[in-house]
């Protein structure tokens, strides 16, 4: 492997080992120390993992990732490639369980902490005992066992064990306050599957063989859950949903974690019969212990680690993940309306400080967002819109009209408050642009050429109209249907808006032709000057071609530089439209079609 010129490489080991598939670094070192007959700490010094001769432990952070220079020494000494060395760490799941590139604050709270304790592990005794006949002492501690996303072994159909039955210590625990990648590494090498705990500072290691422990059959509901989790870890599950909304595997993992933590903070007891009795009893005991601990520490306890560390007990963790998965399997966010709000309210009541931290760090998916941050989940919240329109849109904001046409309004929104028709017809396109571009209201309004104040007023009034009748969810679903309809037959309205700007006017030749047609059809009114008629027709044509709100036509000149005043122009235009005969409408529409064709052909107007 390529190394930095300043790195002093240790001497290669005379005998090394090839890493097993999905093996952990600690498991690899245990096997190598056993093969060489070395104490783990001495081996760590020899292979460059610990360069300080006085070090009495091995850095636990190496379980997640090994710094480049240390990795270079380690790989050289063990005759490994750079990729083989990296694959021994949990860095294989960087971007899924955590994000090492996230900013410092985010890395400490959301993705950087992958909700695992690097020194601890679960294990399947049957897998540890299942060794190759040519190397019966070579056991494999699987990397997935260090994560909270492995609670069962689908190969043997058993629950993973988490505690040594001889000494009562969790797998990987030292039994003392000193944490090390390998427990008590200064003690002699044991069999790789032996417990290295030293409870209460005993003079000798436990030494009990974990591969000889009894394994408990896995309850049937947990096997499909574990297969789903395995698919997330190995990358085979690429299409996953949270509350019916398509999400990435990394987002789904974050949602499972957030709900598992919420269930604990809310002190939620599973209904009788929903889980096997052993799992229910374990979870109830865990929640009782949390409740007692909270009572002894007070409301301002800042030592709670529910968000950063999962439960050690496999049965507790399995029960929590099973309940969380059932919630995420609901077909839509609305189906969780009776379930999640009481949990959030209970968490806020019981552990407000811890819940506020979790809520700010969880980064829930769009489907969960409405429950985790209800005050920010307005009718036109982008999170809420994405949850209501889960199918990806391929159109751009250019394909969205600035004003919803009458036909689409009548098809989907006619049953809403008719007094808010104009606001709804303005609000829907703005919401669709926000959905497509993932932008704020001001950007969406500017994209469509709608003044910011007008856009804000439209969204506020349309939102109130929905809330009065409790039709927010329906309204958002209809917005999604409009977006899909626009995508099915895309029209480049943005191209038209850019052509028909404030400076656009009807060409003189075309205007004379239109005047002649209006005179011939006897639709010209003697009390309307031709200049005024021309201005009104410009607004009409702009509205027709761009599918925009005539009141917001860019060619309407305002008398005030600070406030848009269009009453006079709109009054004249409205009179024209109200009194327009079929013959005049036909003349205007025919010319509008011609203008549309010219724009499509990029002809000069």
N, C-alpha and C positions, 0 to 999 in steps of 0.2 A: 504494500500500500504506500501511497505518497505521504511523506512525513515532512515536518518543518525541519530545516537544517539545524536548528538549535536544540531539537529534542534528543536527549541521550537515551538510546535504546538499550533495554536490558538484554542479557544473554538469552537466546531462545531455550525453551525447556527441552530436555532430552526426549521426553515423552509428553505429548499433548493429547488433546481429544478433539474430535470433530463435533461441532454443536448438533444437537438434535433439533428437529423441526419444532418450532414454537416453544423452545426451552428458555428459561429465565437465566439471567446472569448468575444469580445466587445458586441455582441448581447446577449450572455448569461448573462453578467453582467448587461446590461440594463434591461433585463427581471427580474433578481433577485432583482435589486435595486427597480424597480417598485413594485414588490411583497412585499418587506419588508418596502417600504416607506423611504428608506435611500438615502442620497446623494451618488452618485457613488464613490466619494473619501473616504467617511466614510466606505462604503462597502469594498473597496479595503484594508483599514486598518484592518478591522475585519477579512478578510479571508487571510491575509498574503501576498497580492500582493504588498503592499507598507508598509514597516515596519517603515518608518520615519514619525512621526506624523506631521511634517511640510510640507510634500510633497503636492504640489498643483496639480499634474498631475499624470497620470498612465503611466508607461514606454511603449512607442510605440513598443519596441522590443518584448514585450510579444505576439504581434499578430503573430509573426513568430515562436517563441519558448520560453518556460518558463524554466529558470534554475532549476536544479533538486531540490535544497532546497526550493526555492519559490514554485515550483510545488507541493512539498510534503505538505507544509502548506496550499496551496489553495485547494488541493484535500481533505485533512482532514477536513477543515472547511466546505466545501460544500458537504461532503459525496460522493465524486467521486472516481473512481478507477484511477490509474495512466494512463491507456489507455484513459479513458474518458477525463481526463484533457489535455492530449497531443493532442487528436483529435479536441480540440477546437482551436488549432493553425494551422498555415500554414505548420507546420512541417510534416503534413500528406503527403505533396508533396516534401519532402526532397529527392533529387535524380532525381526529374522530373523538377521542376521549379528552384531549386537551390541545391547546394551541401554543406552541413555544414561541411563535412570532408575535403573539398578542402583546399590547403595551403592558407595562409593569402592573398597573392597577387591575387590569382585566385578567392578567395571568394569575394574580393572587386570589381572584374571586370566582371567575366563571370557568374558563376553559383551561387555564394554566394548572389549576388544581383538578386533577381528574377524578376526584371523589374516591381515592384509594389511599391506603397506608402502605408505603413502599416496602416496609419490612415484613408485613403480614401476608399470609396466603391462605387459600383454602386448598383442598386436595381430594382427589378420588383415590382411596387406598388401592382399589383394584387396578387403576392405571399405573400407580407407582409399582405395584407388584408385577405388572405385565412387562417383563423385560425380555430382551433377546437372549436366546439360549447360548449364543456365542459370547455374550457379555452380561451375565446374570446380575452383576452388581451395578450395572449402568441404569439408573433410574432417571426419569424425566419429570421435572417440575415445570408444568406448563405455565406460560406467561399469562394466559387468560385467567388463571386462578388468582392472580394478584389483583385483578380488577373486580368491581362489584357486579359485573355482567356475566359471571359464571357462578351459578348456584346449584347446578346439577350436571351429571355426566350422562349425556344421551347415549353414549356407547354402551355403558353398563346399566343404565336406568336407575342410578342411585343419586341421592343428595350428596353434595360435596361436604366433607367434614372440615371443621375449622379449629378444633381443639384436640390436644393430646389427651387421650383417656387416662393416661398414667399420671401425668402431673397437673392436668387441668389448665395448661397454658395454651393460648392461641398459637397456631403454627407460625413460626418466624419470630415469636416473642423471646426475649432473652431471659425473662424472669427478674430482671433488674431494671434500673432506670437508664442504663446505657443501651442505646439503640445502635444496631450495626446491620449492614446488609446481610451478613451471616451471623446468627446469634453466637455470642461468646466465642469469637474466632481465635482467641488465644489458647483455647483448650484443644486437646488432641483431635485428630480427624476421626469421625465416626462414619458409619454407613450413610450414604447420601439421603436415605429415607428415614434416618433416625432423628428423634427430637433432640434439639440442642439447647433446650431451655434449662435454666438453673433457678428453679423457684426459690424465692426467699434467700437468695445468695448462698445456696447449698454448695458444698465443696466439689461436687461432681455434677456432670450433665445428666439429664433424665435418661437419654439413650433409648427410650422405647421406640420400637419400629412402627412408624406410621403406616407402612405398607401392609401391616398385619392387623390393623384395626378393622373392626366390623363396619360395614357400610349399610346405611338405611335406604330401603327402596324409595324411589322418588314418587311422590303423589302424581297421579295422572295429569292434573291441570298444569303442572309445572314443566312437563316435557315439551309441549308445543311452545311455551314461553322461552325455554332454553334454546330450542332450535332457532327461534326468531332472534334471540340475542347472539347466538353463534353466527347467524347470517350477517348481523351488523358488524361483528368483529372481523370476520374473514372476508368481508366485502362482497358477498354474494347477494345480500339484501340491498338492492339499489333503489327500489321503489317502495317507500314507506310513507305512512300517513299518521298524522296526529290529529285526532278529532275530525277525520275525513279530509283534512287538508294535506296535500303532498308536501313532504319536507325532506331534507337531506338526512342521511343516517346520523350525522353528527347532531343535527337539531333534534332528532327523535331521542337520542341518548340524553340530551340536555332536558328534554321534556320528562322523560322517565325519572331522571334524578330530581327534578323540581317537584314532581308529584309525590315521589317517595318521601322527600323532606317535608312537604306540606302535610302529608298524612300523619307524620310524627308530631309536627308542631301543633296540629289540630287535635291531637290525642284521639284519633279516629279508631274506634274498635270495630273490627270486621263483623258483619252480621253472622249469627250462628249458622253453620252449615255451608258458608261460602268458601271455606278453606278446610283442609283436614285439621282435626282437633289438635294435633301436635304443633302445627304451624300457628294456629290461632292462639294456643296457650303461650307459645314462645313470644308472639307479638304482644299479647296482653301483659306478660311479665316485663317485657322491654319498656312498654309505655308506662307501666306503673313505676318502674325504676326511674324513668325520666321525670315523671310527675313528682316523685319524692325528692329527686335531686333539685328540681326547679324550686320546690317549696323551701328547701334549705338554703338556697343561694339568693333568692329574692328576684324581683321583677327586672332589676338592672344587671342581671348576670351577663357578662361578656365572654364567658369561657365556653359557651355552647359550641359544639363542633358538629352539629347535625348536618350542616351544609358542607363541611369540608371532609368529614369522615363517615363512611357508611357503617351500619351496624356490623359488628364482628360475627355475630351468630348467623349462620347460613339460613336457618329457618326464619328468623326475623326478616332478613333481607329478602328472602324468597317471597314471603307474605306481602311485603311492601311493594315489590316489583310486580307481583301478580295483580294487586289492586290497581297500581298505576297503569299497567298495560290494559286492564279492562276499561279504564276511563279513556285512554287514548284510542281504544278500538271503537268508541262510539262513532256513528256515521257522520256527525256534524257537530260544530261547536254548540248549536242550540240544544242538542240532546243532553248536554252537561249542565243545563241551566238549573235544574233542581238538585244537582249533586255538588258542584264545585263552590257556588257562593256560600253555602253553610260551612264548608271546610275552611274557606278563606276567612270567614267571619270568626270561626273558632280559633284559628291560628293567630289572628289579630288580637283576639281577646286574651288568649292564654299566654302567648309569647310574642308580644308586639315588637320588641327590640329585635329578636332573632328573625321574625318574619319580615320586618322592614328591610333587613340586610339581604335576606334571600330574594325578596321581590325585586330589589334593585340589581341583583347579580344574576338572576336566573336566565335572562334572555329567552323568554318563552316563545314558542312558535305563534304564528298569527291566530291559530285557533284558541290557544290558551291565554293570549294577551288580554282579551276582554275580561277575564276573571282575575288575572294577576294585577292588572292596572285598570280597574273599572272607571276611574275618573278621567283616564286618557283614552278610553274606548268610545269615542263619540260616533255618531252615525257615519261620518265621513272619515274616520280614522283609517289610515292606509293599512294598518294591521287588520282591521275589521273588513275592509274591502277585499284584501287578499284572501282572507278566510272564506269570504262569500263567493269568491271567483277563483277557485283553486286551479282551474285549467289555465296553463300559461298562454299569454297573448303574444302574438308575433307581429301585430301591427304597431305602428308608431303613433305619436301624438298628431302627426300630420293627417292620419286617417280618422280623426275625431272631429265632428262638426262642433262649432262653437255654441250651437243652439240645437237642442233636440228637435227633430222634425215632428210635425203634427201626427204623422202616421204612426211613428214609433211611440209617441206619447200616448196616443189613443189605445195602442195595443197593450201597453204595459202599465201605464200610470193613471188611466182615466178614473179609477176608483178612489184615488187620493183626493185630498181637499182641492176642489177646482179653483178656489181663490188663490192657490199657490202654484198654478200652472206655470206661469212665467219663471218663478224661482226654481221649480223642479226642472224645467227645460234648460235652465242655465246650469243648475247644480250637477246634473247627471254627466254632461261632458267633462266638467271640471274633475269630478270624481274618477272618471275613466282615465283621464290624463295622469292623475296622481297614481292610479293603479299601474299604468304602463311605465311611467318614468320614475316611480318611487320618489316623488318630489313633494314639496310643500305646496300649500294653497297658492301662495304668491307666484311661484314658478309656473304652476299649472294655468293660473289665470293669465299670466303674461304670454304663455305659449298660445293661448286661444284668443288673445287680443281683448280680454275682458278686464276692465279697470278693477283694481284690487278691492276697493270698497264695494263695488257691485257684486264681485264674486263672494266676498265675505257675507254680505247680506243675503245672497241667494242660498248659500249653504246653511246659514243660521235658520232662516225661515223654513226651508225645506226640511231641515232636521227637526224643527219643532213640530211641523205638521206630521212627521212620522211618529215622534214620541207621544204626541197627544193620543194617538190611536194604537200605540204599542206595535208599530209595524216596521221597526228599524231593520230587523233581520230580513223581512220580505223585501224592503226597499233595496237593501244591498244585493240581495239575490237578483232582483230585477236589473240592477245596474250591471251585474255580471252578464246577464242575458243580452242586454243591449250591446255590451262590449263584444260578446261572441257573434252577435248579428252583424256588427260593423266589420268584424274580422272575416266573416263569411263572404261579404261582398265589399271589399275595401275600395274606398274612394279617397283620392288625395286632396282633402279639403285644405290642408296647409299650403299646398302649391297654389291653390286658387286664392287663398287669403294673401299670400305674398304678392300676387299679381294685382289684385284689386285693393290697393292700399289707399291712403287718404288722398293721394295725388291723382288717382285714376279718374278719368272722365270719359263719357261716351264720345268716341271720335266724331269729328264734325260731319264727315260723309255719312256715317251711320245715323247721326242725329237727324240730318235732313231726311233720310229715308224713313226713319221712325215718324217724323212729323207728317210726312206725306201719307203714311199708312194710317195714322190717327185721324187725319183730316178726311181721308177717303172713307174710313169706317165711322165717321161722325161721332168720335168719342172725345174730341177736344172741347173743353169748356171755355167759354168766352171770358169768364171772370178770373181765370188762372193764367198769369203771364207764362210765356214759353220758358223763360229762365227758371221760374219756380217749378214748372212741370219737369224740366230737365233734372233739377236737383232731386226731386222726389223719385224720378225714375232711376237715378243713380243708386239711391238707397234701396229701392225695390230690387234692382238687378244684383246689387251686392248681397242682399239677404238671400235671394234665390240661388245664386251661383255658389256662394260659400256656405250656405245653410247657417247663416248667422242671425243674431237678434238685431232687427232693424234699429232698435233704440241705441245699439252700440256700434253702429256703422262708423268706420273711421273718417268718412268724408263729411260727417256732420260737424260743423264748426261750432265750438263753444264760445260764448261771450266772455267767460271767465277763465283765467289761466290757472286758477286753483280749484275750481269746482266745475264739473261737467254740467252745462245747462243746455239741454237739447229740446226743451218743450216746444219751442216755436217750429223747429224743423220736423219734429215727430208729429205735431198737430197737423201740419200740411200733408205729410206723408200718409198719416192715418186717414185723413179725409179722402185722399186719392184712392187708397185701398178699399175703403168702405164703399165708395161710390163707383168703383171700377166696374165697367160692364164686361160681359164675357168676351166681347171683341177686343177690348183693351188688354185684358188678361192674356188672351191668345197672342197678341202682338208682343207683349213683354216677354212671355215665356219662350216664344219662338226666338227672339233675339238673345235671351239668356242662354238658350241651348247653343246658339252660334258662338257666344263668348266662351262658354264652357269648352267647346271643341277647340277653339283657338288656343286656350290656355293649355289644354292637353297636348296640343301640337307645339307648344312653346312659341306660338306666333306672337309677333309684336302687336300690341293693341293700340 
